[in-house]
Amino acid sequence: MNTRNVPSLRDALAEVPDFRQAQGRRYELLPVLLLCCVAVMCGARSQSAIADWGANYGAKWLARLGIRRRRAPSQPTLHRLFKGLDCAALERAVSGWAEAVLAAESGVSCLEGLAIDGKTLRGSAGQGAAQSHLISALSHRLGLVMAQLAVTDKSHELGHLEPLLTALILDGRVVTCDALHTHADVAQMIVEGGGDYLLPVKDNQPTLRSDIALVFAHATTLADTITSAQSVDAHGDRIETRRLRASTALVGYTDFPAHQTCSGVAAHDYEQTHWKDARRTRLWHHLTTSRAGFGCRVVEVVARTLAYREQTALCARCHL
């Protein structure tokens, strides 16, 4: 990434209002936010760790961040700031900066992907925190969180997806998510926003999954509707072969808006060790769109499921 093209995070955070009175204020809000950003990038994962980072690096680094005092803010000071901070304003500032970064580093040869996933904040259950489950939209290419929304728990993800999608720029982008969100109304919101979708089909859509499996089970009969692509990656002693097959056979047979292709991805892992040869095969089914905005003849599917438990990357080009 060319850092000269990256917008200033300092300018974005300067838009966050300070809730404190001017009298008695020892630390300005912007330098403290910058201190938190730098400390987190250096590995700090708590308020105490951020305070320790500022104390350890001393007045020279504090001055570069805009802190005029010779001492860094303590953990109680950080706690009071975070407790009174306007979270919505901070979210808008960071989301706007992330969109600017994505626009500045936009690639012309690939589609922009946004992965939507929900995760519960670590340790929140023991603290009895409300709205500790976050639904986030993350850029595939840059790994930046573009927007996020707090909900009570995972069961509330689907009902609160609309405000998250509304806050995102979907035009010209592909939205990926887990099977929990594979519903026609979610697809409708994405299409209305100008985006495309790649949705996994699992057991929560049994009829649709069996229909897709049936298409590829009769690949010879439906050969004129099927295209395929294959990629091979080597990681040390492990070789992974991914084969994607896409078909237009179900166009008009599903209630998903703008549905154009169904796809099946098979990943074959082969790992050779000193003791044995290990083989494993995994299979995924997806629904995708292919509208005029992305070209009717070439569809580039980039899907990354970004989660703590697994990270999967699929990339293929199919001429339809």
N, C-alpha and C positions, 0 to 999 in steps of 0.2 A: 504494500500500500504506500502511495506517495503521501507522506504526512503533510506536505505543503498544501494539499487539497482538502485536508480535514478541517471542518469548521471548529471554531474555538469552543471548548466546553466551558471555559470561564465566562464567555459572553452569555451562554445559555443559562448557566446557574445564576448569573446576575439578575435574571428576571424573577427569581424566587423572592417573595416579599419577606421582610424580617418582622416577626410578630412582637418583638420586644420594644419597650420604650427606649429612647435614646439615652436618657439619664441612667448612669450606672452600668452601661453596656461596656464590657471589657474586650469582647471579641466581636468583630463584624461577622455577619453570617457567611458572606461569600468566601473569605479565607478559610473559615472552618469547614465549609463544604468541600473546598479544594483539598484541605488537609485530609479529610475523610477519603476522598477519591484516591489520592496518592498512597495513603496508608493501606487501603484495600488492595490496590494494585501490587503492593509490596507484600501482601499475604495477611494483613490484619483482618480478623474475622469477628471482632467484638469491639464494644465501646472501650473496654480496658486496653485492648491491643492497639487501638487507634491512638489513645492517649499516650501509651508507652512509646509508640513510634515517634510521636511529636517530641516527647521528652528526650528520647535517645539521640535524635538527629540534631537537636539544638537550635539555637537562634538563627544560624545562617540559613537553614532550610525554611524555618518559619518565616523569615523575612522575604524569601523568594515567593512564598505563598501569599504574602500580604499581611501576615500577623506581625504587628508592631511590638508586641510584648515579647520579653525574652523567655517566657515560659509558655509551653503549649497548654491548651485547654485540658482540664482534668476530665476524668470519666463522669463525675456528677454534672459538670458543665455540658458535656456532650449529651448526656441523658436528658437534661432539661431542654436543650435545643431540639433534639429529635422528637420529644414529646409534644412540643408546641408547634412544630413545623407544619406548614400547609402542604399536606401530602399530595393533594390534587395539583397544586401549582408546581411542585417538584416533578410530578409525573409528566405534566405538560412540557416542562422545560427540557427534561431528559429525552422524552419521546420526539420532540421537535428537533433536538440536536441529532438523535439517531437517524431520523429521516433525512436530515441535511447531509450526514455522513454517507448514507446509502446513495443519495443522489450524486454526491461528489465523486463516489467511487463506483458508479454504475458501470457494469460491463455490457458491451454491445453484442457479445457472442453467446450469452446465456440468459435464461429466464431468471428473474428474481423470485426466490422462494421464501415463504414465511411459514414457520412451523409453530403451530398452536398446541400448547400442552399445559397441564395444570400440575402444580406440586405444592405440598403442604410444608410450611416453614418448619425447619428442624427445631425441636424443643418447644414448639408452640402449644402442644397438647398439655404438657406438664405445667405450663404457665397459665393455662386457661384463657389464652388469647382468642378474641373473636376475629372473624374474617382472616384466618391465618392460612387459607388456601389461595394461592395465586394462580390465575390463568395468564399465561404470557404468550406473546407473539415474538418469535425470534427469527432474525435474518439468517438464512442458510449460509450465505457467503461470508458475512462479516462476523457472525456470532454475537450480534448486538440484540438486546431486548428492545423491540420497537414500541411496545405498549404492554401493560399488564393491568389486571383487575383483581381485586380481593373479593373472595366469596367465603361463605361459612365453611363448606367442605366440598368434597369431590362431587357429591350428588347434585350440587347446585351449578356445576360447570355449564351444562347445556342451556339452562334457563337464562344465564347471564352472558352468553356468548355474543349476543347482538350488540351491546354497547362497546365491546372490545373490537368487533369488526367495524363498527361505525367510526371508531377512533383511528382506524388504519387507512392508509392509502392503498387500495387494492387494485387499482387500474394497472394492468400490465404485469401482475404478479400471480404466482401460483401459491395457493394456500394448502398446506398439508396439516393433518392432525391425526389423532388416534381414532380407533373405531367407535369410541363413545360418541363422536360428533358426526358419524356417517348417517345423516338424515337429510331428507329432501329439503326441509325448511332451512337448514344450515347451508346447503348448496345454493338455495335460492338467494340467501343474503349475500353470499360471495359473488354470485353472478350479477346481482343488482348493483354491487359495488364496483363492477368492471373487472373483477378478477376471475381466475380459473381455479379449479380445485383438483387435488389428487387425494382421494379418500380411501382408506383401507376398508375392506369388506371382511368381517369376521362373523362369529356366531350370533351376534346381535341382529344380523340381517341374514337369517338362514336361507330364505328363498333366493335372495339375490346372490348369495355365495354359491349355492348349488347351480344357479343358472350360469354363472361365470365358469364354474368348473366344467359344466356340461359343454360349453362352447369349446374349450380346449381339449376336452375328451374326444370331440368329433372334429379335430383340427384338419383332418384330411378332407372331410366333406365341406368344411367352411374355409378352405385354404385361401379362397379369393378375398376373404375379409381379414386375414391374419398377416401381420408383419412381425418381424423379430429382430432383436439385436443382442449382442453378447459382449461381455467384458471380462477380463481375467486380471486379477491382482495377486501379487506375491508378497508375503510378509514373512521373511525368514524362511522357516521350513513349512509355512502354511500357504497353500494356494487356494484362492477362492474364485470360483467361476460363477458369474451371475448372468442368467439368460432371461430376457424380457420378451414376452409375446403380447401383442396388443391386437384387439379385434373390434370391429365395428358392428358385429352381428347383433348386438342388443340395442342398437340405436332405435328409439321409438318404443321400446318394450319396458322401460323403467320410468318411474315418476321423478327422476332427478333432472332438474332443468339443465339444458345445454349439454347433457351427457353425450359424448361422442365415442369414447372407447372404453372397453374394459380390458384389464391387463392381468397377466399372471407373471410373477417373478419367482424364479427358482434359483436358490443360491446353494452351490455344492462346495463344501469345504473338504480339503484333503490336507492332512498334516502328517508328515513323516518324521518319526522320532527314532531313537536308538532301540526302543522296546517294541513299538508296534506302529502300524499305519492306521490313522483315524480318519473316518469319513462321516460326513453329516450333510443332510439335505434339508433345507428350509423352503417354505413356499408361502407367498403372499398373493392376495388378490386386491385389485384397486379399481376404482372408477375415476376416469379423468375427463376433462373437457378439452375441446380443440375448436376454438372459435376464430373468426377472421383476424382478430387482433394479434394472434400468434402465428398466423400463416396456416393455410388449409393443407399444405403438402408436408410440412415439416413440423413435428411436435418434439420438443425437447423436454423431457420430464426429469426434474431434479427433485428428489424427495429425501429429506433427512429427518429422521425421527430423533430429536435431541432430548434425551432423558437421562436420569442418573443411573438407571439400570442397564440401558443398552444404547448404542449409537449405530444406526444403520444408514448407509448411503446407497442410493440407487440412481443411476444415470444412464439414459438411453436415448437414441434418436431413431424414430420410426417414420418412414415415408408412407403416408396414407394416400 
